[in-house]
Amino acid sequence: DPARKRLVREVSDNDGGYSGNYLAAQVYRYAVTRDPEARQEATNTFHALRWLEGMTGISGFPARSVWAKGEVGHQADHGSGGYAAEWHETQDGRFEWKGDTSSDELCSQFYSFGLFLELVAEGAEVDQAKGQLARIASHLVRNRWKLIDVDGKPTRWGRWDPEYFQTDEGKFDRGLQAVELLSFIKTAERWTGDATFTAAYKDLVRLGYPEFTLRARNTSPPDSILHFLDELAFWSYWNLLRYEENPDLRALYRRGYERGHEVVRVEQNAWFNYLYGALTGNDAEA
């Protein structure tokens, strides 16, 4: 039945974020094979992710997803935490972008753009990638560790500030959130050399964020343990552990990472395991 073979695209919460996985995969593919098709796929995806930030009109604020008006598919009507989806028109009126952006998009872009810079980027692509990472990090610094939406308020899952960490939800989240934010700022510093990010990172250290990372992986209650949270953590650890040069801080981050990986090792997830082997030199259980 031809109708059963037709694919219908759903534009959901984190299409932009999870496209970072595809970008990373094509970057690795190109690094190993030097296949021009892999490089083309990587650069196409890179520019698509760049576009997510450009279309919002807010410097350093990428959209969750994008919907082309008139396309066949399903435009999600749900957002985070039970709220309705936030759709906004692009300036040219041809597309709609999904707001209320979460940490997922930022973790994805910092992970995949870092790999793109290391293994694929050439010419103008280098400055384009560095510029986007710098704008996102600057947005967070400027707004005191919050991702600010078109309404001038923090998004539902875009808070890394000390005030949030004082709430019940924030206390539960802060281990993972600390890994994320430290990774964002350290990555921006690594690729731009901007003293603003050096100072911001020192500020986070002064506020105790490195100590929070020791409990990045929650183990209770069971109904709050989600696979994608491990992905956010490991996306972030990839840059943080490789770019951090202070041995004392790196030791803290390594302890939290070892604890998190030990919990998920039994899953035998290939990406988790190979990431662990690459970062530590330990057995990846190939």
C-alpha positions as a Markdown table, in Angstrom:
| # | Residue | x | y | z |
|---|---|---|---|---|
| 1 | Asp | 0.0 | 0.0 | 0.0 |
| 2 | Pro | 1.8 | 3.2 | -1.1 |
| 3 | Ala | 0.0 | 5.2 | 1.5 |
| 4 | Arg | 1.7 | 3.2 | 4.3 |
| 5 | Lys | 5.1 | 4.1 | 2.9 |
| 6 | Arg | 4.6 | 7.8 | 3.0 |
| 7 | Leu | 6.7 | 9.5 | 5.7 |
| 8 | Val | 5.1 | 12.4 | 7.5 |
| 9 | Arg | 7.4 | 14.7 | 9.3 |
| 10 | Glu | 6.5 | 15.8 | 12.8 |
| 11 | Val | 8.1 | 19.1 | 14.0 |
| 12 | Ser | 8.4 | 18.5 | 17.7 |
| 13 | Asp | 10.3 | 20.0 | 20.6 |
| 14 | Asn | 14.0 | 19.4 | 19.9 |
| 15 | Asp | 14.5 | 18.7 | 16.2 |
| 16 | Gly | 17.2 | 21.4 | 16.2 |
| 17 | Gly | 18.9 | 19.9 | 19.2 |
| 18 | Tyr | 18.9 | 16.4 | 18.0 |
| 19 | Ser | 20.2 | 17.4 | 14.6 |
| 20 | Gly | 23.5 | 17.9 | 16.4 |
| 21 | Asn | 23.8 | 14.1 | 16.6 |
| 22 | Tyr | 23.6 | 13.9 | 12.9 |
| 23 | Leu | 26.2 | 16.7 | 12.5 |
| 24 | Ala | 28.5 | 14.9 | 14.9 |
| 25 | Ala | 28.0 | 11.6 | 13.1 |
| 26 | Gln | 28.9 | 13.1 | 9.7 |
| 27 | Val | 31.9 | 15.0 | 11.1 |
| 28 | Tyr | 33.3 | 11.7 | 12.4 |
| 29 | Arg | 32.4 | 10.0 | 9.2 |
| 30 | Tyr | 34.4 | 12.6 | 7.2 |
| 31 | Ala | 37.3 | 12.5 | 9.6 |
| 32 | Val | 37.6 | 8.7 | 9.1 |
| 33 | Thr | 36.7 | 8.3 | 5.4 |
| 34 | Arg | 37.4 | 11.8 | 3.9 |
| 35 | Asp | 34.3 | 11.1 | 1.8 |
| 36 | Pro | 33.2 | 14.5 | 0.2 |
| 37 | Glu | 29.5 | 13.4 | 0.7 |
| 38 | Ala | 30.1 | 13.2 | 4.4 |
| 39 | Arg | 31.6 | 16.7 | 4.4 |
| 40 | Gln | 28.6 | 18.0 | 2.5 |
| 41 | Glu | 26.2 | 16.5 | 4.9 |
| 42 | Ala | 28.1 | 17.9 | 7.8 |
| 43 | Thr | 28.3 | 21.4 | 6.4 |
| 44 | Asn | 24.6 | 21.4 | 5.3 |
| 45 | Thr | 23.6 | 20.4 | 8.9 |
| 46 | Phe | 26.0 | 23.0 | 10.4 |
| 47 | His | 24.4 | 25.8 | 8.3 |
| 48 | Ala | 20.9 | 24.5 | 9.3 |
| 49 | Leu | 21.8 | 24.8 | 12.9 |
| 50 | Arg | 23.2 | 28.2 | 12.4 |
| 51 | Trp | 20.0 | 29.3 | 10.8 |
| 52 | Leu | 18.0 | 28.3 | 13.9 |
| 53 | Glu | 19.8 | 31.1 | 15.7 |
| 54 | Gly | 19.6 | 33.6 | 12.9 |
| 55 | Met | 15.8 | 33.2 | 12.4 |
| 56 | Thr | 14.8 | 34.2 | 15.9 |
| 57 | Gly | 16.2 | 37.8 | 15.8 |
| 58 | Ile | 17.6 | 37.3 | 19.3 |
| 59 | Ser | 21.4 | 37.2 | 19.4 |
| 60 | Gly | 22.5 | 33.8 | 20.9 |
| 61 | Phe | 19.0 | 32.4 | 21.1 |
| 62 | Pro | 18.4 | 29.4 | 18.7 |
| 63 | Ala | 15.0 | 28.1 | 17.9 |
| 64 | Arg | 14.0 | 24.6 | 19.0 |
| 65 | Ser | 12.6 | 23.6 | 15.6 |
| 66 | Val | 11.4 | 25.2 | 12.3 |
| 67 | Trp | 8.2 | 24.6 | 10.3 |
| 68 | Ala | 7.8 | 25.6 | 6.6 |
| 69 | Lys | 4.4 | 27.0 | 6.0 |
| 70 | Gly | 2.3 | 24.7 | 3.8 |
| 71 | Glu | 4.5 | 21.7 | 4.3 |
| 72 | Val | 2.9 | 18.2 | 4.8 |
| 73 | Gly | 3.3 | 17.0 | 8.3 |
| 74 | His | 2.4 | 17.6 | 11.9 |
| 75 | Gln | 3.3 | 20.8 | 13.6 |
| 76 | Ala | 3.5 | 20.1 | 17.4 |
| 77 | Asp | 1.0 | 21.9 | 19.5 |
| 78 | His | 2.7 | 21.1 | 22.8 |
| 79 | Gly | 5.6 | 22.7 | 24.6 |
| 80 | Ser | 7.6 | 22.1 | 27.7 |
| 81 | Gly | 6.0 | 21.2 | 31.0 |
| 82 | Gly | 2.5 | 20.9 | 29.7 |
| 83 | Tyr | 2.5 | 24.4 | 28.2 |
| 84 | Ala | 1.3 | 25.2 | 24.7 |
| 85 | Ala | 3.8 | 25.3 | 21.9 |
| 86 | Glu | 5.3 | 28.8 | 21.2 |
| 87 | Trp | 5.4 | 29.3 | 17.4 |
| 88 | His | 6.7 | 32.6 | 15.9 |
| 89 | Glu | 6.8 | 33.8 | 12.3 |
| 90 | Thr | 10.2 | 34.5 | 10.6 |
| 91 | Gln | 10.6 | 38.0 | 9.3 |
| 92 | Asp | 10.0 | 36.8 | 5.7 |
| 93 | Gly | 6.7 | 35.1 | 6.7 |
| 94 | Arg | 7.8 | 31.8 | 5.0 |
| 95 | Phe | 8.5 | 29.8 | 8.2 |
| 96 | Glu | 7.6 | 29.5 | 11.8 |
| 97 | Trp | 10.1 | 28.8 | 14.6 |
| 98 | Lys | 9.5 | 27.1 | 17.9 |
| 99 | Gly | 10.5 | 29.1 | 20.9 |
| 100 | Asp | 10.8 | 28.4 | 24.7 |
| 101 | Thr | 14.2 | 26.9 | 23.8 |
| 102 | Ser | 15.7 | 24.5 | 26.2 |
| 103 | Ser | 19.1 | 23.4 | 27.4 |
| 104 | Asp | 19.0 | 20.6 | 24.8 |
| 105 | Glu | 19.6 | 22.9 | 21.9 |
| 106 | Leu | 22.6 | 24.6 | 23.6 |
| 107 | Cys | 24.2 | 21.3 | 24.7 |
| 108 | Ser | 23.8 | 19.9 | 21.2 |
| 109 | Gln | 25.3 | 22.9 | 19.4 |
| 110 | Phe | 28.3 | 23.3 | 21.7 |
| 111 | Tyr | 29.1 | 19.6 | 21.3 |
| 112 | Ser | 28.6 | 19.3 | 17.6 |
| 113 | Phe | 30.1 | 22.7 | 16.7 |
| 114 | Gly | 33.2 | 21.9 | 18.7 |
| 115 | Leu | 33.7 | 18.7 | 16.7 |
| 116 | Phe | 33.0 | 20.6 | 13.4 |
| 117 | Leu | 35.6 | 23.1 | 14.3 |
| 118 | Glu | 38.2 | 20.5 | 15.1 |
| 119 | Leu | 37.6 | 18.1 | 12.2 |
| 120 | Val | 35.8 | 19.7 | 9.3 |
| 121 | Ala | 35.5 | 23.5 | 9.3 |
| 122 | Glu | 37.4 | 25.4 | 6.6 |
| 123 | Gly | 37.6 | 29.1 | 5.5 |
| 124 | Ala | 34.5 | 31.1 | 6.5 |
| 125 | Glu | 33.0 | 28.2 | 8.4 |
| 126 | Val | 35.6 | 28.6 | 11.2 |
| 127 | Asp | 34.5 | 32.1 | 12.1 |
| 128 | Gln | 30.8 | 31.2 | 11.6 |
| 129 | Ala | 31.0 | 28.4 | 14.1 |
| 130 | Lys | 33.1 | 30.4 | 16.6 |
| 131 | Gly | 30.7 | 33.3 | 16.2 |
| 132 | Gln | 27.6 | 31.3 | 17.0 |
| 133 | Leu | 29.2 | 29.7 | 20.1 |
| 134 | Ala | 30.3 | 33.2 | 21.2 |
| 135 | Arg | 26.8 | 34.7 | 20.7 |
| 136 | Ile | 25.1 | 31.9 | 22.7 |
| 137 | Ala | 27.6 | 32.2 | 25.5 |
| 138 | Ser | 27.4 | 36.0 | 25.6 |
| 139 | His | 23.6 | 35.7 | 25.8 |
| 140 | Leu | 24.0 | 33.6 | 28.9 |
| 141 | Val | 26.6 | 35.9 | 30.5 |
| 142 | Arg | 24.6 | 39.0 | 29.6 |
| 143 | Asn | 21.5 | 37.6 | 31.2 |
| 144 | Arg | 23.2 | 36.2 | 34.2 |
| 145 | Trp | 23.0 | 32.5 | 33.3 |
| 146 | Lys | 19.5 | 32.6 | 31.8 |
| 147 | Leu | 18.1 | 31.9 | 28.3 |
| 148 | Ile | 15.8 | 34.9 | 27.6 |
| 149 | Asp | 12.9 | 34.4 | 25.2 |
| 150 | Val | 11.0 | 37.0 | 23.1 |
| 151 | Asp | 8.8 | 37.8 | 26.1 |
| 152 | Gly | 11.9 | 38.9 | 28.1 |
| 153 | Lys | 11.5 | 36.0 | 30.5 |
| 154 | Pro | 13.6 | 32.8 | 31.0 |
| 155 | Thr | 12.5 | 29.8 | 29.0 |
| 156 | Arg | 11.1 | 26.8 | 30.9 |
| 157 | Trp | 14.3 | 24.8 | 30.8 |
| 158 | Gly | 16.8 | 27.7 | 30.2 |
| 159 | Arg | 18.0 | 28.5 | 33.7 |
| 160 | Trp | 21.4 | 28.0 | 35.2 |
| 161 | Asp | 21.4 | 30.8 | 37.7 |
| 162 | Pro | 22.1 | 30.6 | 41.5 |
| 163 | Glu | 18.6 | 31.8 | 42.3 |
| 164 | Tyr | 17.1 | 28.8 | 40.4 |
| 165 | Phe | 19.4 | 26.5 | 42.2 |
| 166 | Gln | 17.8 | 27.6 | 45.5 |
| 167 | Thr | 14.4 | 26.2 | 44.4 |
| 168 | Asp | 13.4 | 22.6 | 44.9 |
| 169 | Glu | 13.5 | 21.9 | 41.2 |
| 170 | Gly | 16.8 | 23.8 | 40.8 |
| 171 | Lys | 18.4 | 21.8 | 43.6 |
| 172 | Phe | 17.5 | 18.6 | 41.8 |
| 173 | Asp | 18.7 | 19.9 | 38.5 |
| 174 | Arg | 21.8 | 21.8 | 39.5 |
| 175 | Gly | 24.4 | 19.0 | 39.1 |
| 176 | Leu | 23.6 | 18.6 | 35.4 |
| 177 | Gln | 23.0 | 22.3 | 34.9 |
| 178 | Ala | 26.4 | 23.1 | 36.3 |
| 179 | Val | 28.1 | 20.7 | 33.9 |
| 180 | Glu | 26.3 | 22.2 | 31.0 |
| 181 | Leu | 27.0 | 25.9 | 31.9 |
| 182 | Leu | 30.7 | 25.3 | 32.7 |
| 183 | Ser | 31.0 | 23.4 | 29.4 |
| 184 | Phe | 29.4 | 26.2 | 27.4 |
| 185 | Ile | 31.6 | 28.9 | 28.9 |
| 186 | Lys | 34.8 | 26.9 | 28.8 |
| 187 | Thr | 34.1 | 26.0 | 25.1 |
| 188 | Ala | 33.5 | 29.6 | 24.2 |
| 189 | Glu | 36.7 | 30.6 | 25.9 |
| 190 | Arg | 38.6 | 27.8 | 24.2 |
| 191 | Trp | 37.5 | 28.8 | 20.7 |
| 192 | Thr | 37.4 | 32.6 | 20.9 |
| 193 | Gly | 40.1 | 33.5 | 23.5 |
| 194 | Asp | 37.7 | 36.2 | 24.7 |
| 195 | Ala | 38.6 | 37.5 | 28.2 |
| 196 | Thr | 34.9 | 37.9 | 28.9 |
| 197 | Phe | 34.5 | 34.2 | 29.0 |
| 198 | Thr | 37.6 | 33.7 | 31.1 |
| 199 | Ala | 36.2 | 36.1 | 33.7 |
| 200 | Ala | 32.7 | 34.5 | 33.5 |
| 201 | Tyr | 34.2 | 31.0 | 34.0 |
| 202 | Lys | 36.1 | 32.2 | 37.1 |
| 203 | Asp | 32.8 | 33.7 | 38.4 |
| 204 | Leu | 31.2 | 30.2 | 38.1 |
| 205 | Val | 34.1 | 28.6 | 39.9 |
| 206 | Arg | 33.7 | 31.2 | 42.7 |
| 207 | Leu | 30.0 | 30.4 | 42.9 |
| 208 | Gly | 30.7 | 26.8 | 43.5 |
| 209 | Tyr | 29.5 | 25.3 | 40.2 |
| 210 | Pro | 32.4 | 22.8 | 39.9 |
| 211 | Glu | 31.4 | 21.2 | 43.2 |
| 212 | Phe | 27.8 | 20.8 | 42.0 |
| 213 | Thr | 29.0 | 18.6 | 39.1 |
| 214 | Leu | 29.9 | 15.7 | 41.5 |
| 215 | Arg | 26.1 | 14.9 | 41.6 |
| 216 | Ala | 25.4 | 15.5 | 37.9 |
| 217 | Arg | 23.7 | 12.2 | 37.5 |
| 218 | Asn | 20.6 | 11.8 | 39.7 |
| 219 | Thr | 19.7 | 8.2 | 40.8 |
| 220 | Ser | 16.4 | 8.8 | 42.6 |
| 221 | Pro | 13.5 | 9.0 | 42.3 |
| 222 | Pro | 13.3 | 6.5 | 39.4 |
| 223 | Asp | 10.5 | 8.3 | 37.6 |
| 224 | Ser | 12.7 | 11.4 | 37.2 |
| 225 | Ile | 15.6 | 9.5 | 35.6 |
| 226 | Leu | 15.5 | 10.1 | 31.9 |
| 227 | His | 17.8 | 8.8 | 29.1 |
| 228 | Phe | 18.1 | 12.1 | 27.4 |
| 229 | Leu | 19.4 | 13.7 | 30.5 |
| 230 | Asp | 22.4 | 11.4 | 30.3 |
| 231 | Glu | 22.9 | 12.5 | 26.7 |
| 232 | Leu | 22.9 | 16.2 | 27.8 |
| 233 | Ala | 25.5 | 15.4 | 30.4 |
| 234 | Phe | 27.8 | 13.5 | 28.1 |
| 235 | Trp | 27.5 | 16.1 | 25.3 |
| 236 | Ser | 28.7 | 18.6 | 27.8 |
| 237 | Tyr | 31.4 | 16.5 | 29.4 |
| 238 | Trp | 33.0 | 15.9 | 26.0 |
| 239 | Asn | 34.1 | 19.5 | 25.8 |
| 240 | Leu | 34.5 | 20.2 | 29.5 |
| 241 | Leu | 36.9 | 17.4 | 30.2 |
| 242 | Arg | 39.0 | 18.0 | 27.1 |
| 243 | Tyr | 39.2 | 21.8 | 27.4 |
| 244 | Glu | 39.7 | 22.2 | 31.2 |
| 245 | Glu | 43.4 | 22.5 | 32.0 |
| 246 | Asn | 43.3 | 23.1 | 35.7 |
| 247 | Pro | 44.1 | 19.7 | 37.3 |
| 248 | Asp | 42.0 | 20.3 | 40.4 |
| 249 | Leu | 38.9 | 21.3 | 38.5 |
| 250 | Arg | 39.4 | 18.5 | 36.0 |
| 251 | Ala | 39.6 | 16.0 | 38.8 |
| 252 | Leu | 36.2 | 17.2 | 40.1 |
| 253 | Tyr | 34.6 | 16.9 | 36.7 |
| 254 | Arg | 36.2 | 13.5 | 36.1 |
| 255 | Arg | 34.7 | 12.2 | 39.4 |
| 256 | Gly | 31.2 | 13.3 | 38.4 |
| 257 | Tyr | 31.7 | 11.8 | 34.9 |
| 258 | Glu | 32.9 | 8.5 | 36.2 |
| 259 | Arg | 29.9 | 8.3 | 38.6 |
| 260 | Gly | 27.5 | 9.1 | 35.8 |
| 261 | His | 29.0 | 6.6 | 33.4 |
| 262 | Glu | 29.1 | 3.8 | 36.0 |
| 263 | Val | 25.3 | 4.1 | 36.3 |
| 264 | Val | 24.7 | 3.8 | 32.6 |
| 265 | Arg | 27.5 | 1.4 | 31.6 |
| 266 | Val | 25.1 | -1.6 | 31.9 |
| 267 | Glu | 23.0 | -0.2 | 29.1 |
| 268 | Gln | 25.8 | -0.9 | 26.6 |
| 269 | Asn | 25.0 | 2.2 | 24.6 |
| 270 | Ala | 27.7 | 2.4 | 21.9 |
| 271 | Trp | 28.0 | 6.2 | 22.0 |
| 272 | Phe | 28.2 | 6.4 | 25.8 |
| 273 | Asn | 30.8 | 3.7 | 25.9 |
| 274 | Tyr | 33.0 | 5.0 | 23.1 |
| 275 | Leu | 32.8 | 8.5 | 24.5 |
| 276 | Tyr | 34.0 | 7.2 | 27.8 |
| 277 | Gly | 36.9 | 5.3 | 26.2 |
| 278 | Ala | 38.0 | 8.4 | 24.2 |
| 279 | Leu | 37.9 | 10.7 | 27.2 |
| 280 | Thr | 39.5 | 8.4 | 29.7 |
| 281 | Gly | 41.6 | 5.8 | 27.8 |
| 282 | Asn | 39.8 | 3.1 | 29.8 |
| 283 | Asp | 38.0 | 0.0 | 28.4 |
| 284 | Ala | 35.1 | 1.0 | 26.3 |
| 285 | Glu | 33.7 | -2.6 | 26.2 |
| 286 | Ala | 33.8 | -2.6 | 22.4 |
